[in-house]
Amino acid sequence: MAEKFLMKGNEALAEAAIRSGCRHFFGYPITPQTEVAAYMAKRMPKIGGTYLQAESEIAAINMVLGCASTGARAMTSSSSPGISLKGEGISYIIGSDLPCLIINVMRGGPGLGGIQPSQADYWQATKAPGHGDGQILVFAPSSVQEIVDLVAKAYDLAETYRMPAMLLADGMLGQMMEPVEFPEVEPAVHDKSWALTGTKGKRKPNIINSLYLQPKELEDTVKARFKRYEIIQEKEVMIEEYKMEDAEYAVCAYGAMARIVKTAVVKAREKGIKVGLLRPITLWPFPQKEIAAYGPKMKSMLCVEMSMGQMVEDVRLAVNGSCPVSFFGHTGGVIPSPAEVLAEIEKMAGGAN
Amino acid sequence: MAIVFQKTKGLTDKETHYCPGCTHGIIHRLVAECLEELGVLDNAIGVAPVGCAVMAYDYFNCDMVEAPHGRAPAVATGIKRSLPDNFVFTYQGDGDLAAIGTAETVHSATRGENITVIFVNNAIYGMTGGQMAPTTLPGQVTQTTPYGRDVNYSGFPVRVCEMLSTLSGVAYAERVAVNNVPNIRKAKAAIKKAFQAQIDKKGFSIIEVISACPTNWGMTPVEALKWIDDNMIPYYPLGVYKDATEKGVHAE
């Protein structure tokens, strides 16, 4: 049994990345992800790694691009406005087929917004992390332990499919302290024959590039990437189904929000409402089939988010009209309370039984 | 039979896409020759820019990565921090380095990042068809300064070597030109010195190369080379702007 530590979400995240073989962190200060960078700044010099504070988010993500092109496990961490700045680099990393880990500890927006917890970057992460046709892997942990487990998973899948992975967290999860254990697993080893290391006179030069001036060549490259996306959608979806066995109603929520929903689900069950929780753990690939399968079996679904309603669109697309889907949420850093969610569940179920 | 001359191994056999009279070809060859002569070609990782040299990854015969516009020094930083014993260089134009990538240029320089930047200054955006660059001369006519660059309206040209020479992280900064044979010889010596500074881990090095763009200057190749002497060099004097290669820039 591995040793248990009491750690903050942000610090556990940084430690998990180090244990997954990350030795290169490039960051720029922004609230509320500061502890990730601070932890890296303290630990990296002790283990022969790199913590480098870049001059901007743009520079940081491009340092990640350079570092990842050498085959190393590179990482950057930021919060919403900073992720917007990284959009350029993320698109180039997608187009260059490079693996890396990006953390977004979400805060309220748009613009400078606020610094309180939010889930308002769902669309950005899952639909358009940068320009062009392309996706990134998006993981949404809901506990400190799950952060640790998903960091290892994120690096592994990023290298398997040669694409960026993002951990989408929020200030609540980042600041939360929970007991956590680090699995004693060696990071998976993947083929890196594409990496830039110098030819050593033994092979032809490797070129890492996202420019294809011939339309057909670009289309073929994008299509090949989308073939990989199909495999990911088939094989890598993760979802938690909680109290769904006999459920007549389902609430969809992810990340820290799902914990609040869980409390409300338990309370609703005490009142005799047969309700369960569907918690996507991968936001891309989205658990489309899993949620679709529940559609015809549910009287109604409710999506709860810390935004004006973003994931709810994917839930509606998934069930495709097979059951009504309503939405409840707060935004700007206002966190929906268990009582509010319970009231919404009761409303969905037509009042307590 | 003894070989008295052959093409450097630092360049591939690919035909370049550069316009007639463009001096990118000369600069590519000088860089490639220096990589070969210093024995770092097999260990080199180059970073291509956005601009006319965007396809430099097809021409240099070493590992290459294509950077987003202006970000080459940040990309090079990521490479060098991962592989400190590899030779890392960027090849950038004036729009890339002195406009959109100014922050990346200045901060990789002030960090004393142990990389070499080859900065090609031709006073214009070539790839997009001849717009005003940060280095476009006062009065110079471009597509976006059709009445000549009015410095009271569009601001003044950036003198990169002068600016960077004030930074403690810069080990070597020199401005050269490739418009005649003596200048080309000096340019090669400068590139070699900058590369050697990196090999010896002395800090950030940059060679600014004054280059011709006959197509977008609206001149013949010969007129363009003369225009460098008459207009570019007076505004951008050639010479060494910083040489800290003796001691290096890093504290003991």
Interface residues (C-beta under 8 A of the other chain):
Chain A: H24 F26 T50 L52 A54 E55 S56 I58 A59 A60 N62 M63 V64 L65 G66 C67 A68 S69 T70 A72 A74 E88 G89 Y92 S96 L196 T197 G198 T199 K200 G201 P205 N206 I207 I208 N209 S210 L211
Chain B: L41 D42 N43 A44 I45 V47 A48 V54 M55 Y57 D58 F60 N61 C62 D63 M64 V65 E66 A67 P68 R71 A74 V75 A76 T77 G78 I79 K80 R81 S82 L83 N86 F87 A103 E104 V106 H107
